[in-house]
Amino acid sequence: MELILQQPIASALLALVGLSLFFGAILGFAAVRYKVAGNPIVEQIDNILPQTQCGQCGYLGCRPYAQAIVDGDAINKCPPGGQATINALADLLDVDVPQLDTAHGEATEIKKVAFIREDECIGCTKCIQACPVDAILGAAKQMHTVITYECTGCDLCVEPCPVDCIDMVPVANGLDNWTWNLPDPLHIIASDKAA
């Protein structure tokens, strides 16, 4: 007892370490004991989806849509993923490959991001509220701008803008998104070769 009174800082640190070890052990036990097992097929479907969190499928994001697919919803409601995502989902689930449901939007091969014409922006923050990935930066009654590398191109910020100052512009090719377009392979048979 005398040591605790002589060294109050050391005793406080010792008490904090003891409490943290005690509560850490309780939390560790609870994490193991009450672990909720997820559905592995939902995880696989979620990994195939493009993770734009745009809501064009009618769900709040890709994870709820993956759960809905497992529960029986159609696999063709994801315009950002396009036909390639639908094909991968059909292959995973071993179902027929449907075409993209155009009621949820059109698939585009060119990635686009939002661009705010800042001189026309009135700072209403409606685009900030609509953005599912927080890619728009700004404050009330201040100019807004888009963080282009965070923007998924979901197009949800365009409609709420009252002054129509948001455009969807194609992403320029750079080192992070450039790909080599290979030519189609030639199928020459032995009789076609020059002798």
N, C-alpha and C positions, 0 to 999 in steps of 0.2 A: 504494500500500500504506500509505503514511504517513497519507493522508486517512482510510482505513478505521479505522486505529488511533486517530486523534484524534476521530472522530465515530462511536462504536459504535452509538448509537441510530439515526442516519441510515443507517448501513450495514445494520443489521438490517432496517429498514423497506424499504430498497431490495431486499434479498434476498427478503423476503416478497412484495413486489410482483412481482418477477421470477418467483418460483416460482408465484404464483397465476396470472399471465398464461400461463406455460408449461403448467400443468395444466389451466387453463381452455380453452386451445386444443386440448389433447388430448381433453378431454371433449366439446367442441363438434364436433370431427371424428368422434369415436366415435358421437355422437348422430345425426349425419347419415348416416354410413356404415352403421351397424348398426340403423337404424330398422326396427321391426317394423310392417308395414302391417296394420291391423285391418280387419275385415269391416264395410263401411258399413251393411249391413242389420242387423247386430247393434246398431250404434249407434242406428239409427232405432227398432228395437224397444225398446231400453233406454230411449229418450226417451219412448216411449208408456207404458211401465209406471209405476206410481205411486211407485216408489222408497221403499216402506215397509221393504224388506229383512226382511220378516217370516218368510219361509221356508214359508208355507202352501202354496206350489206344489210343495214337495218339494226345492227348491234353496236354497242358502245366501243368496241375494239376488236382486235383479232382473237384474243383469248375467249371472250364470250361467243364469238362466231364459231370458233373451234368446238366449244362445248355444244352449241346448237347443231353443228354438223353431226356430232356423235349422237345427239338426241333425235336425229332424223331430218334436219333441215337440208335444203339443196346445197350442192357444192359449187354452184356457178354464180354466186352473188358478189364476187370480188373483182371489180374493175382494175384496181391497181396491180393485182397479181396477173390478170389477163388469162389467156388460154393456157399458158405454161403452168400456172398454179392449178388450174382446173384439171389439167392432164395429170399432174403429180398427185393431186388429191384422189382422183379416180383410180390411179394406179395403187395408191396406198390402201384405199378402201375396197378395191376390186369391184368397182361398179362401172357402168357405161359412162363414156365421156360426153357430157352435155356441152352445148355452146354457152358462152357468157350470156347471162340474163341482162339484156340492155336496159331493163327498167331500173337497174341500179347504177347505170353509167356505162360509158364507152371505154374500152381499153385503148391505150395509146402506147406506141413503141418508144416515143420520145419522152424522157422524164422532164417534167416541168416543175417549177417552184413559183411561189407567190412573189410578186414584186409590188411594193407600195409606192405610188407616185407621191412622194413625201410633201411636195408643195401643195397638193390638193387635199391632203389628210387633215381632218378636223379634230382628230383625237377623241373619237367617241368610244373607243375600246371594244366595240362590238366584234371586231376581228380577233382581238386577243381572247375574248370569251369563247369564240367559235373554234379556235385552234386546239386540236386535241393533243398536240405535242409541245405546246408552249414555244413555238418557233417565232413568235412575233413579240417584239420588244417595244415598249412605250408606256405612257402613262396618260391619265385622263387630261384632255385638252392640250396634249403634247403630240408632237409628230411621232409616228410609229415606223418601224422598219422590220424587215424579215431577216432572221438568221438563216441564210440560205442552206447551210450544211445541216441544219436541223429540220428544215421544211421537207415534208414527205410528198408534197404535191397533191394533197387530197382535195383541194378546191373548196373546202368548207368555209373559208374566210371571205370568199368573193361575194356570195349572196347577201350576207348581213350588212355589208358596207353601204351606208346611205348615200355616199357621194360617188360611188363606183370608181374608186381610185386604186383598186387592186387588179393587177393583171397576172395571168399565168404565163410565164415565159419559159422557153426551153432552156435546159441546162447546157451550157457550153462544154464541149469536150475538154477535159483536163487530164492530168496524170492519174487522178483518183477514179475516173469513170471511163477512160479510153479503153477500147478493145480493138483488137486486130480483126478486121473482117476478112476471113479466109475465103478464097474462091471455092466454088463447088468442085468437088473432086471429079476428074475425068474418068469415065468408065470405058477403057479401051480393052477390047478383047484381042486375043493373039492374032486373029485374021485381019484386024484393022491396022496393024503395025506395018510400016513400010519395010520392004525387004532390001 
